[in-house]
Each structure stands twice: as C-alpha cells, then as structure tokens.
Amino acid sequence: MSNPSPSLKIGTPSRAWRSRADAWEFLGYALRQLASARHRESGLLSQIDRTLALLMSVEPYWAEPGVGAVVQLRQLIDDGEPQAALQLLGGLSNLPLASAGETVAVPRGEVVDEEVVDQPEPAERPRFEVVVVDAVDPDEAEALKNTMAAQRRPSDAFTYTVNVVPSYEDALVAVMLNPAIQSVVLRPGFALRSSHLLGSDLRRFLARHTPADLQDSRPIRRILGLADAISGLRPELDVYLVAGVSIESLAGSLTRKFRRIFRRQDHLDLHLSLLSGVAERYETPFFTALQEYSRRPASVFHALPISRGASVGSSPWIRDMADFYGTNLLLAETSATSGGLDSLLDPHGSIKRAQELAARAFGAQRTYFVTNGTSTANKIVHQSLLAPGDVVLVDRNCHKSHHYAFVLAGARVSYLDAYPLDKYAFYGAVPLASLKRRLLEYRRAGRLHEVKMVTLTNCTFDGVVYDVERVMEECLAIKPDLVFLWDEAWFAFARSHPVYRRRTGMAAAAALEASFHSPAYAARYAEQAAALHDPITGEPVDEDAWLNTRLIPDPAKARIRVYATQSTHKTLTSLRQGSMIHVFDQDFAASNQESFREAYMTHTSTSPNYQILASLDIGRRQVELEGFGLVQRQSDLAVSVAQAVARHPLLKKYFRVLTSRDLIGSIYRETGSSMPLRDGLAELEDAWQRDEFVIDPSRLTLDISKTGIDGDTFRHSYLMDDHGIQVNKTSRNTVLFMTNIGTSRSSVAYLIEVLVKLAESFENPHPAARQRTLPASSDAPRPTPPLPDFSTFAARFRVDDACEDGDIRAAYFESYKPDSTVYLSAAEVAAAVATGQEVVSAGFVTPYPPGFPILVPGQVITRQTLEFMDALDTREIHGFDHDRGYRVFVEPVSFSAAGVAAVAAVAS
C-alpha cells in the first residue's frame, strides 16, 4: 500500500451542479489514463487529487454517489489500484455526468432511418433524495438508510435514497446545492454549525439565513427555525418532524410547519408519507384525465371532425398530418367537457383541481389558466378591475395588450416613463420616485380617489427587475387601496429560485401580508405617520418629505390586491400561448369575483385548446419537482456565456455583455457588483434585497457596436440565416440572448463557437463577405437619437393640465368617425411639427418586438418621436403604413384636405 496523498481541501461552493458533474466525468477519464499504464505523471495525479477534493466538498450533500464512494476511490488510487478504482466508479449509481440530460439533435440534411432506431426502454421510476437532519454516528446513519430502503415495494410509484446531514447549516447547504432533494426529515438531535469547510460565498449566504441567537436556543426553537428556513428557500419541499416523545402535544401546534409528525419507530408510515408527498406534486389532474379519455373507445356525433383522427386517418391526402403529429394528439383532440374532462369556463373537476395545484405552486390564492396568451390574460385582469373613468398608472413601455385593454375598459391612462438607455436604444424600468411623484400629483389635484390601479412589467423584456415589495409598500402608503398588476410574462420561472422569488408579485404580496400582521410594523408606521403629517391639522407635510422617505403604509388600512400574469410558455414548459393569471387579492370575493368571471367569459374561447391546458398542468408539475434545479442551471449557463465573452481575446474585441452598471444607473443601486451571480450567491442575494432594480442573470444583452452591424441584420442574417441561432429582440447596437430551463450546455457551447467564428470573420474578412457599415476598429457606431418620453395627450382627451391622464378610449373610437383621420408621411408630419402645428396620432404605432407602443391614440407627435422612429431597425411596426405613413386626426383644422396639401408642399 502506498502512502496516502496529501489531504487537499476545497471549500464547498455555493453552486455545484456543473463542477460536480465535470468532476465525476473527469475522474472517469483520468482513471482510464492511469489504468492504461501510459500516464502516471505527477500532473495527472495532482489533477485527480484536486478533483477528489472538490468531490469531498460537495458529496456530503448527496445520497448517491455520496462521500463514501469518494473515500473508497481515493483509497484505491492511493493504493496504486487505478483499475479497481475504475471498476468501482463504473458500478456507482446516479453519476451526474456532464453530458447527462443533453438532447442529441439530428443535423440538418440528415434523415433518420426509423427502422433502425431502437425502441425506447420502459421509463424508470422517478427518483428523488430525502435528507435527514440529525447528528448521529456513521453506523446509525447507515442503519437508518438501510431501514428506510427496506420499506420499498415494487409497486411504489417512485424510488428514493436517504442522506443524513448533522447540522442546521448542512441542511440549508443540502437544499441549496442538491435539486434532487424533495423531502426533509428533521430529528431533534442536529447541531447548529457545519463541521465541513464551506466556501466564503456559501458562508456569507448561510449567515443571512441562520439567526445569531439560535446557538443557545431550545431544541424546539432550533427545529422550527430550520423548518422556516427550508420553506423560505424551497417552499415546494415536504418537511417532516420525527420527535422522540410527546408527539401528541406537538401535533396541534406544529401542523402548519410540518407535513406530518412521526415517532422514531414509524418507518413505514414515514416511507408512505414521503411517497405521498411527492405524488401530490406529481399529480396532473387534467393531463391525466385527457390521457384516460384518449384511451377510451368513443363515437363523435358533435363538432370537431378531427377528433380521434376521424377526418385524418382515412384520408389519402392529409395522412401526413397524423404521421407528423402522431396519433395521441388526434385521440386527445375533443370538444367534450364530460367523461373526466372539464369546462375551462365553468370548471368543477380536473381543470379546477389543476388550477388549484398551480396556485399552490406559484404562491397564489387562486390561479386561472389562459389558452390564448398573456395578451388575453392582461385584458381579463384590466377589464375585471377598471371601469370607465378609473385612472391607471402604467409604464408606457408595457406590452401593447395593456393599452388595448385600457381602450376596452374605458380607463383613463396616466403613462409613466421608464429611465432611458439612450446609448443602447431601449428603456429600463419606471423609477419608484416617478411613481410616488405621480401619485402625489393626483393627491395635490384632489383626484387621488380616481386612481384605481398600477400596472408594471416585471421583469422587462431586457431583464430589468423591480423591487416589487417596496414598490407596493410605498405606493400603498400614499393610496392604501391601490390594485397592482404585475405583467410577469417573462418571469414565471422566478418562483423556483429563492433569490428571484422575493421579487415576484405573489411572493411580495405574501410578505406584505405577514408584515401587516406584525405589531412592530404597526409601531414603525405610527412613528413615520407622525413625521409625515402636521401635528395640528393632520394634513400631509410637504411632498419632498414624502418623496425622500421610504414609506410604509398603515397596516390597518392598506389592502393587498395583487395580480400577476405569466406567459408560462415563454420561460417554463407549456405549449405556445399557455399562460396563467395568479391572484392574491384579499378583497377578491367581495369586490372582484363576479366582474372577473365576466371578463374571463368575455375573452376566453368556448373552444379552448386542451393540449395547451394539459401542458400547463404538466409545466406546473415540473416547477414543483425540478424547477429549482432547472432555473439554477439556466442562470449559471448565462453567466458562463458572459464570462467567455469577457475572457476570450477575440470575442471581447468585438462584443461586450452589458452588466448592471450599464443597464441600471448608480442612483438605483446600493451594491457595487456589476454581475452579482458571477460574484456568488451571497452577492446576488445582497443586490436583490437592496437595489431598486436588478438584472435577471439569464438575460444577456450583447453590445455589438464594434462589429459595425446593426442589431436587426445581425439577428437575421448572421445568427439565424447563417447559423440557426434564434433570438427575439435587438436594438440598433445590441442583441438580447436569453437562457431558459431548456438551454443545454451544448447549446451554450455552440453559441460561443458561433460568436468566435463571427469575430474571426470580422478580423479576417473574406473578399466575398458582407460589407459592414463601419470598420471594426471604430469605437463610434452611428449614434441613435434619444429615446422619446411619452409626450402628452391632446387637450381634448385630458381632464385638466394638473394630471397626465388621457381618455384613450375616446381617442381610439374617434378615429372610427368618417373623415376624422388622414395619412401623412413621416416627412409631412415632421414638416407640420416643425412649423408648430399639433399633430395627434389616431392609432397605436408599435414596433415588434418588443411590443410596446411608441404612439397611442390621442398622443401628440413630437420631433423626438419621429427621429426615434426613423432610426428604428425593427422590420415589423404595427400601426405604421410604410407606403402612406402615420394615421393622424384631421383636427386641428390644418389637416383638412387643403391643409394636408399645404403640409405636403412644405415637406417637399
């Protein structure tokens, strides 16, 4: 036996999925090299030693392969037995290989011979891990694992393995590192601190989630604290308590903390409960009902000839539809609402249950499925809440569906301007100071009672994320009955990550509800209210004090009325147009239930797509069972792209990933990290707790200024046409890349490879290459005009000059009147504006993407708007006729037929 290698130690990292997989894969490669007797140099052995040290830092938090396997491998290597180590490695279960889970795509132009494709093996039972928290010796831990393994039965729907960790801190590390954990079992004997060497980032993160006074607290308080901490980090997990004595006395008081309480001897009941808890999250009521329906024989004497493939299978002309889509899709296509199915418009069975499960998954009080996108979801929410004359404060750059919803509802719209990023030709988000200032303007004008609602996009298309809780808190301090709609079309995934979650509408609503029940919060409000009101008259003091104070509302008066709309299909698993409406509204039953039902009926098809509904059900299951791991991976992969661009000498010559410092002004940031997730989980959490705005780490805005190519051309010609890379949004000098839960490591590698190829082509252009608009060495790309703020509504659509709202519905329908509008070219509008004439837009003008209007009905057109429109590189602009120009109101009089001719003469 050789002497053991020196014990190198590595601190446990705060994110380990990729480094752990790479380590196991490298270990297999290195052992094969050692076993071949061709590579025994010290360099390879030192690499193996470092790899084993890394695995020793993370495997304590996995049941399989686990730290025991690492110890055995190290011993065999130290003993000079690489072949035995290789055999041991080959027999280990559940190795996290770096290539695992990657989908192998068929290269373009290649045809798969279906006759030689092996039939898939029957799917294995889903596997998960259970972590038991208790300070027991290794023999007792092994006995516990064996006892639980002995409870398994062939009929179990799932299989699991047990890991034991000894401390409060180790339990938190385990649930943060190991996404396979679905259940946590607490036993009273656990310690507080971890004995493992933890990385500095992980230590900082743990410090935020471990109360300093727990060391000397009673065991029950430590148990309850850990249960709360685990639920705060990963609320989807089932938490159980195994108590030694007197569980009857504990059961009544701890029911809400734990799924169930057991005695130490209740191994079979614990086993069945572990399976039952996962089964509840695995349940997909509507998807299961649809599968069962499709397997039944049936005859259709109703609508839908395609149902059960009847009009397809017997046709010699359209059989290829069945060949392409498969028979299951056709068998599941039906208009039936019975036979185990349900009605979306009046759910009482499987759809109702599926929506209840979605509400649980996303932290809502109730959830509604929508099968024609978040555009419809937004219209439903607005129509249910807004009546003609109600004022809504809204980000001017929100999706066009909101603006059309205001037309339908008859609301008066008060547009808020986001901070501009002129250098990159897109907007950020609406500063909280702007929101407060607008509310105070309405209070000063005596019209605050008219303001019903605030609508904001979170996160924005470009990844700017609000501090949702703070926004609602401060706005409710000025008007306590405001309703909030958070358009989370691009943020549905955030619920699955403990840091991102706090900036979602549902999580923020729950946090406010908890705060409002706190006596300490009420005392803070009373102290602040005394400072912000005149002690004699009780009237508010000057507005500057309100603007410069972090406001808190009166918890006795403030109402928590929060709605969130999510495009499930954009960032989670769902078929296209699958969306959800989440509701956290304490006044819903009394104030909005009936109007919501009517709005839902108005906008929801009586023939909803059952496949979309089933995919929403499946997507919810995935969120609850693997959402945490998938979201963690998508963010880490985005960071790896950013790091590759920053480090590669050729890539950084032509490209730059914009950071928080580029996209968020310093006045909105208390923290200093330019890319928090790159700097660690603790840094990320710090920024997301303190900064007014943060950037979604899975969004990468690539500055392409130095390539000399405009964003639209780069997107279509260079990325999509030449390399098959699809992106959605560009500006004149940026391209937006997004990772999602389906992004693989191989696709990220391909993107980096393509960027390198493009940079090489810019460096050494082929004679036949496309001509760029400026040399690569130039640091001064063609400047873009400043982004235009919302100008104003024309006077006839406004109530007064004191407040900014306008009657968008009146403007919209005025354009229906005969001879009320006329088309003017861009040059003609510019000429009229230059001479001081007021030109008023008669419709929406919306570049797509990103899908928000540059002009709305009734808005005065300005020179800044025209200059920005002229510089746009977006091919698709809704509401703008490239041949005829802008549609504007004939009024004022200068736009009569004679007036148009005169303007045309000036323009020429």
Disulfide bonds with the S-S distance in Angstrom:
none
